[in-house]
Each structure stands twice: as C-alpha cells, then as structure tokens.
Amino acid sequence: MSAESTPDSGNPEASGPTGPRRRAKGRRRKPRSTRGKALLVTAWAAAGIVVLGGTGLGYVYFKLNNNLNSVDINQALGTDRPLDVDNGSQDILVLGSDTRSGSNKELGGGVDDGSARSDTAMIVHVYKGHKKASVVSIPRDTLVERPECTDTEGDTHEGASSAMFNSAYSTGGAACAVKTVESMTGIRMDHYIEVDFSGFQKLIDELGGVKVTTTEDISDPDSHLDLKAGTHQLTGEQALGLVRTRHGVGDGSDLGRIQLQQAFIKALVEQIKQVGVLTSPKKLWDLADTATNAVTTDSDLDSPQDLASFAGGLKGIGSSNMTMVTMPVQYDPADGNRVLMVKSKTDLVWKALKNDRPIPKTATEGTATGKAKSVVGAA
C-alpha cells in the first residue's frame, strides 16, 4: 500500500480504554457509520448565510430559534481549559457529521449502526479585525493522546493513548472533541459548529449550487460522483460527493480528500458573498431556515441573533484572505493507515495562532500531503 493511502477503518482507536457513550443534552444525537466518510463543514456555510438577511430575520425569529440545536460546551468542560485570551481573535472548532440515520442514510450510504463519530474537523482562526482567517484541517486518522473528559450530561470518560482523533466525538460527543483539540493545541475554542450530510446538501441547493472547475475527471461510485474535467455548477448532491470522495482522484488518501475540501471551501465562500438575498424575502427565508436547521452550535450561538452576530464577523473574509493548511503530520511507521503529529511543526502552527500571527510556511514543509491539491478550483 502506498504511504499516501489511508483507507477507512472500522476501528475508532488503536488502543486505550473508552468510557460509556451517553446522549449529550440539548442536541439530537445521530447514529454514525463505522465507515468514515468525510463531510465538509465550515462556519461560512451555515452561520455566514444567516447574516445575509441582517435585521430581516426578526419576523421569523421564533421559527428560526426553534430550528437551532446546541450543546453547552463551557459547562461540560468547566475551568480546566486553556486561557481565554481576549485579543480580538476567535478560534472555532468546525466538525462534520457522517451520520447515516434518517435522510442521511440515502445520501451517505453505509450502515446505520448506532455509533457516533465526527469525520471532518477544522480549526478556524479568525484574526483580530476579522478580515483574515487561517483554517487548519485535522486528519481524522491522527493518533493522539485523548484526555479524560466530561460530556454534557456530566458523565466522565477515561482518556486513551494512541487513540484516533475522531474517536473523541464517539466517546463523549462535542465536549470531548473540543477537550481533545484544546489538549492538542493549548488553544481555547471560542465556538463549536457542526453540520451533517443532509444539512450540507440542502445548504448548497438553497445557494443555487457552487461553481468549480476540475482539472481532471473525477469518478467515484462510493461517493456517487462523476464529473468530467471542466467547469461545473455543483448541486448539493454533487458537492457532497466532491467533499467525500477520496478514491476517485489523486492518490486515494484522506489527506488528498482534505485538499479537495479546502479548495471547495474557497469556492463556497465566494459563492456566499455573491448571493443577493436582500431583494428576495423568500430566498432570505429559505436560506435562513435551512442554515439554522443544518447546524448544531455551542450554547453561546444558540439564538438567531447570536448566530447572526457571530457570522457578521466572518462576512468580510474572502477566499483570498484565507490560509488553509493541514495539521503537520507524518505517516505512522508502525501503521501506514494512521498519521502522527509532527510536534516540532505543529508547535509552530499553534504558537502562530495563539499569538494571532500568520502560520509560517516552514510549519508544513516536509510533512505528509495528498495529491489532489490542484484538482479543484473556483471557476
């Protein structure tokens, strides 16, 4: 097997104990598949849409408020967290859900086995002034020291050594995912946002699709995607297929899929900025209704006003002001299907974000990458 190839694994972690699974308060727990299929999710795709309507959201406040699902991360994690630095920047953990329950089963394929996992994870750092952002993708197969954590029901889950990163969510939900990221980085997460398959697809369709250009044919029956090289106005279903595909392009690795996701995000950001909903009340309503149904957030963003206020700080960020990297990793010498953080390199990334500085290019030089970087671009 190529060192670049990272097949899906049904084993959520290499070793270490796990605590009992519990349902987290305040969110709809959805069964997840043992087959890890990545799903793109970005703050701009959900929260960013809500703000487009500005004060026009007032007349549908109660409907939108009932749409939102939230988790109280702050209460679950308590005070044993990194310092909350008030320097004008923000750090948001953005997770994608690979649930196969309900309408997601048809979209995602696979088996509805009652498990719960996150697949795609990104740390979005919004710099002071909210004109620039850095996005750090965390490979799901990264082996980490998962800390002991308390979920939103107050149940404590034991830590584990050499655990796959995406096992944190299956063990203790959103709170444990945030705890793991904060333990890895030493950076306090200001917010948490999650989207699932069907929510993502509906968002793209409500936007009218997203235009991208592919430099080669992409054919992947697993993700139901078949695109010829050229320019495409992707439907929600096609967009979902693109951000999930891995075997249909590049070297078939999860790191390559991350590269596709990052390219799609940039195209999506530009699409959102160009949508003119202020002249169409129906368009505004459809987008706001879909966006608020699509997301689960932390409790600080659990009202339309809070979500819109948060998103207002993102709307000035264009794709040219976004730096997107993959967390520096290398393939595990003992298991080519897993990756390990390169500490000397990740320290450079976390230090830069803590100090609200750009991520240095040296932080990712010489680390493992996929081979799909130039396959997708904005049209």
WOZI-V371438 format. One line per field, one symbol per residue. burial: # if it has 24 or more other ideal C-beta (glycine too) atoms within 12 Angstrom, else .. Layout:
burial->???
This chain:
burial->...######.####.#.##.##.#.############################..##..#...##.########.##...#.......#############..#..####....#############..#.######################...#.##.########################.############################...#.#.####.#....#.########################################.#.#......#########################.######.###.############....######..##.###.###.#..#...##..#######.####.
